[in-house]
Amino acid sequence: MPTSNLRTFRWLTLASLAGLAIVACGSSVDPEIASPNLTQTSVQESGLPSQLSSFAEPEPSWTVISEEIDLELATPDLGVGVQRFGVVLSDDFGLIKFPIVNLTANHFPNGYDAAPNAEIETSALARFFLFPFGTRGIHSTDLEFDRSGLWSVSADIPRPDGSTAHVEVRFPVAEKAHSVTVGQPAPASESRTISSTGDIAILTTGSHRDPDLYQHSIAEALERDRPLLIVFASPAFCTNAVCGPQVEIASELQDLYGDEIDFVHVDLYENPREIQGDLSKARLTPILDEWGLSSQEWTFIVGADGIVTHRFENFAPKPELIDALDQIVVIG
């Protein structure tokens, strides 16, 4: 809840996890891996935050300024160019679900104590997407950041009494995003498959185990000269407000597009069986380093030529992915 004018959040720190159970993704959780009673306290004791914070170096920071609105930045790995930009908005009454919110981006060449560069101001309409199960949601759009440095994105949110509340998030934009991004070749990672392991249960922490997501490694799929959707996620350990049942969504999309597009899921952890509710034993897959991934959930769409066409940090709602896949099918 909003309690101060200025709050600084560190990317993937305990602040983003506080008060959330490790079973946040609902049906994704495998009861053999994550106990329903595994609370935030036990997550801290297990060493999860230190592992997750090791995804990115250095960790970007972002600051929210608002009297009434809570904002969580869903897409902090931002670089120069057109980027998917997502925020979770809430207030004392819960999730803010306005269908459209106008976002305004400003660049601050001389720091936040000076005025922004008015010539670089851009705006975009962010569409609201409700997550499955109806408890979370995100406003997202594409925003162009034409230079690196300090940026802000702000919005005026209508209030019940007819007034508006201003909310602003400030963050750095790097010359180049930390992760693989649009226009770059997809790394030919040797992700594990059913045929290479002989057991689908060791390929995912989740209880939803769709064999179609583990037929090909990323490297094998890239050799097939077909478009490819890749999900990096650990379903049983989806722990923050911008994480959702991405693997289930990929499975649903595979049913729709599987004749034309390959689908691959890579779990963040190499040893789901050894974890058994104790993340101190967890081993992150080295494939995360190959892709430069630094948060809990990512989805990439790759064209038949092996070039990344779409990049989604944290949860990508099904309508967003369908829009992107339809472009690939038409282009391909």
C-alpha positions in Angstrom: 0.0 0.0 0.0 1.2 3.5 -0.7 2.9 4.8 2.5 5.5 7.3 1.2 6.3 9.7 -1.6 9.5 8.1 -2.6 10.2 4.3 -2.6 13.2 2.6 -4.2 12.9 -0.9 -5.3 15.8 -3.2 -6.2 15.3 -5.6 -9.0 14.3 -9.1 -7.6 15.0 -8.3 -4.0 13.0 -9.3 -1.0 10.7 -6.3 -1.5 9.3 -7.9 -4.7 8.7 -11.2 -2.8 7.4 -10.0 0.5 4.0 -11.4 1.5 3.8 -13.8 -1.5 3.7 -17.5 -1.1 6.0 -19.7 -3.2 2.9 -21.4 -4.6 1.8 -18.2 -6.3 1.3 -19.8 -9.7 -1.5 -22.0 -8.5 -1.9 -25.2 -10.6 1.7 -24.9 -11.8 3.1 -26.1 -8.5 4.3 -29.7 -8.2 3.3 -30.9 -4.7 6.3 -33.2 -4.7 8.6 -30.2 -5.1 7.1 -27.2 -3.3 5.2 -27.7 -0.1 1.9 -25.7 0.1 3.2 -24.4 3.5 6.4 -23.0 2.1 6.0 -19.4 3.0 8.0 -16.3 2.3 10.0 -16.9 5.5 11.2 -20.3 4.3 12.1 -18.8 0.9 14.4 -16.4 2.6 16.0 -19.1 4.7 16.5 -21.3 1.6 18.8 -18.7 -0.1 16.5 -18.0 -3.0 17.0 -14.2 -3.1 20.8 -14.5 -3.3 20.4 -16.9 -6.3 17.9 -14.8 -8.1 19.9 -11.6 -7.6 22.9 -13.3 -9.2 21.0 -13.3 -12.5 22.2 -9.9 -13.5 25.2 -7.8 -12.8 24.9 -5.0 -12.0 21.3 -5.0 -10.7 19.3 -2.1 -12.1 17.2 0.0 -9.7 14.0 1.8 -10.2 12.2 4.4 -8.1 8.4 5.1 -7.8 7.0 8.5 -6.9 3.4 8.6 -5.9 1.0 9.7 -3.1 -1.7 7.1 -3.9 -0.6 4.6 -6.5 1.6 1.5 -6.1 3.6 0.6 -9.2 5.8 -2.3 -9.9 8.1 -2.2 -13.0 7.7 -5.5 -14.8 10.3 -4.9 -17.5 13.4 -3.4 -15.9 16.0 -4.8 -18.4 15.7 -1.9 -20.8 18.1 -0.9 -23.5 18.1 1.7 -26.3 15.4 1.0 -28.9 11.7 0.1 -29.0 11.0 -2.0 -25.9 8.1 -3.8 -24.4 7.3 -1.8 -21.3 5.0 -3.2 -18.5 3.8 -1.9 -15.2 1.6 -3.3 -12.5 -0.6 -0.6 -10.9 -2.5 -0.9 -7.7 -3.9 1.1 -4.8 -5.6 0.7 -1.5 -8.5 -1.0 -3.2 -6.4 -3.5 -5.1 -5.3 -4.0 -8.7 -6.0 -1.1 -11.1 -7.7 -2.5 -14.2 -8.4 0.4 -16.4 -8.5 -1.0 -20.0 -6.1 1.7 -21.3 -3.6 3.9 -19.5 -1.6 6.7 -21.2 2.1 6.5 -20.4 4.5 9.4 -21.0 8.2 8.8 -21.2 10.8 11.5 -20.5 14.6 11.6 -20.7 16.6 13.4 -18.0 20.0 14.3 -19.5 21.2 16.2 -16.5 19.7 14.1 -13.7 16.3 14.0 -12.1 17.0 17.3 -10.2 17.0 19.1 -13.6 14.2 19.4 -16.2 13.7 16.6 -18.7 14.4 17.1 -22.4 11.1 18.2 -23.8 12.1 17.3 -27.3 12.4 13.6 -26.5 9.0 13.2 -24.7 7.0 10.3 -26.0 3.6 8.7 -25.1 1.9 5.4 -25.7 -1.3 3.7 -24.7 -0.7 0.8 -22.4 -3.3 -2.0 -22.6 -4.4 -3.9 -19.5 -4.1 -7.7 -19.5 -5.6 -9.8 -16.7 -3.5 -12.8 -15.7 -5.1 -16.3 -15.4 -6.9 -16.9 -12.1 -7.8 -13.1 -12.1 -5.5 -12.1 -9.2 -2.8 -10.3 -11.1 -2.6 -8.1 -14.2 -0.3 -5.8 -16.2 -0.5 -2.7 -18.4 2.0 -3.1 -21.3 2.9 -1.3 -24.5 5.9 -0.6 -26.7 7.9 2.4 -25.8 10.9 3.8 -27.7 14.0 4.8 -25.7 16.2 6.5 -28.3 19.2 7.0 -26.0 20.7 5.6 -22.8 20.6 7.4 -19.5 18.0 8.3 -16.9 14.3 8.0 -17.9 10.9 8.3 -16.3 7.5 7.0 -17.3 4.5 8.7 -15.7 0.7 8.4 -15.8 -2.4 10.1 -14.4 -4.7 7.5 -12.9 -8.5 8.4 -12.4 -9.6 8.2 -8.8 -13.1 7.3 -7.4 -13.8 10.9 -6.5 -13.2 12.2 -10.1 -9.7 13.4 -9.5 -6.5 11.9 -10.9 -3.4 10.6 -9.1 0.0 11.0 -10.6 2.4 8.1 -10.6 6.0 8.2 -11.9 8.7 5.5 -12.2 12.3 6.4 -12.7 14.9 4.0 -14.1 18.1 3.7 -16.1 18.1 2.7 -19.8 21.3 1.0 -20.9 23.0 1.2 -24.3 22.2 -2.4 -24.6 19.8 -4.6 -22.7 21.3 -7.3 -20.5 19.4 -10.1 -22.2 19.3 -11.2 -25.8 17.0 -8.8 -27.5 15.0 -8.2 -30.7 17.1 -8.3 -33.8 19.9 -10.5 -32.3 20.5 -14.2 -33.2 19.1 -16.7 -30.7 21.9 -18.6 -28.9 21.9 -22.2 -30.0 21.6 -23.5 -26.4 21.7 -27.3 -25.7 18.7 -27.3 -23.5 17.6 -30.7 -22.2 14.9 -32.8 -23.8 12.9 -35.9 -23.1 15.1 -37.9 -25.4 18.3 -36.6 -23.8 17.2 -37.3 -20.2 14.6 -40.0 -20.5 12.4 -38.4 -17.8 10.2 -35.4 -18.2 9.9 -35.0 -14.5 13.5 -33.7 -14.2 12.9 -31.1 -16.9 10.5 -28.9 -14.9 9.6 -27.9 -11.4 5.9 -27.7 -12.3 3.2 -30.3 -12.3 2.1 -29.4 -15.8 4.3 -31.6 -17.9 3.5 -31.2 -21.6 5.9 -33.5 -23.7 5.5 -31.2 -26.7 7.6 -28.5 -24.9 10.6 -30.8 -24.5 10.8 -32.5 -27.9 13.7 -30.4 -29.2 16.5 -28.5 -27.6 16.8 -24.8 -28.5 19.8 -25.7 -30.8 17.8 -28.5 -32.5 14.8 -26.3 -33.0 16.9 -23.6 -34.6 18.2 -26.2 -37.1 14.6 -27.0 -38.1 14.1 -23.6 -39.9 10.8 -23.0 -38.2 9.7 -20.2 -35.9 10.3 -20.9 -32.3 8.8 -19.8 -28.9 11.0 -20.3 -25.9 9.9 -20.0 -22.3 12.4 -19.7 -19.4 10.5 -20.2 -16.2 10.4 -22.3 -13.0 6.7 -22.9 -12.5 6.8 -24.0 -8.9 8.8 -21.0 -7.8 6.9 -18.2 -9.4 7.0 -15.7 -6.6 6.3 -12.1 -7.5 3.6 -9.9 -8.9 4.9 -10.0 -12.4 5.2 -13.8 -12.7 2.5 -16.0 -14.0 1.6 -19.5 -15.4 3.7 -19.0 -18.5 4.4 -22.7 -19.2 0.7 -23.5 -19.2 0.2 -20.6 -21.7 2.9 -22.0 -23.9 1.2 -25.4 -23.8 -2.1 -23.9 -24.9 -0.4 -22.0 -27.7 1.4 -25.1 -28.8 -2.0 -26.7 -29.4 -2.9 -23.8 -31.6 0.3 -23.2 -33.5 2.3 -26.4 -33.2 1.9 -27.2 -36.9 3.9 -24.1 -37.8 5.9 -23.1 -34.7 8.1 -25.1 -32.3 7.8 -24.6 -28.6 10.5 -25.1 -25.9 10.4 -24.7 -22.1 13.6 -24.4 -20.2 13.3 -24.5 -16.4 15.5 -22.1 -14.4 16.7 -25.0 -12.2 18.6 -28.1 -13.4 17.6 -30.3 -10.5 13.9 -30.1 -9.7 13.9 -33.4 -7.8 16.8 -32.4 -5.5 15.1 -29.1 -4.5 12.2 -30.8 -2.7 11.2 -27.5 -1.1 14.8 -26.6 -0.2 16.2 -24.1 -2.7 19.6 -24.1 -1.0 20.3 -27.2 -3.1 19.1 -25.5 -6.4 21.4 -25.2 -9.4 20.6 -22.6 -12.0 20.9 -23.7 -15.6 24.0 -22.2 -17.3 21.7 -21.5 -20.3 20.5 -18.4 -18.4 24.0 -16.9 -18.8 24.0 -17.7 -22.5 20.8 -15.6 -22.8 21.7 -12.9 -20.3 18.6 -13.5 -18.2 18.2 -11.8 -14.9 14.7 -12.3 -13.7 12.3 -15.1 -13.0 10.4 -15.4 -16.3 11.2 -14.7 -19.9 9.6 -15.6 -23.3 11.3 -15.2 -26.7 9.9 -15.6 -30.2 12.5 -16.5 -32.8 11.9 -16.3 -36.6 12.7 -19.2 -38.9 16.0 -17.4 -39.7 17.1 -17.7 -36.1 16.7 -14.0 -35.2 14.7 -12.9 -32.2 11.6 -11.1 -33.2 9.9 -10.6 -29.8 11.1 -10.5 -26.2 8.9 -10.6 -23.1 10.4 -10.0 -19.7 8.3 -11.6 -16.9 4.8 -12.8 -17.6 3.5 -12.4 -21.2 -0.3 -12.7 -21.3 -1.8 -14.9 -23.9 -3.3 -12.1 -26.1 0.2 -10.5 -26.3 1.8 -13.7 -27.4 -1.0 -14.4 -29.9 -0.5 -11.0 -31.5 3.2 -11.7 -31.8 2.8 -15.3 -33.1 0.3 -14.2 -35.7 2.9 -11.8 -37.1 5.4 -14.6 -37.3 3.1 -17.0 -39.1 2.1 -14.3 -41.6 5.7 -13.2 -42.1 7.1 -16.7 -42.1 
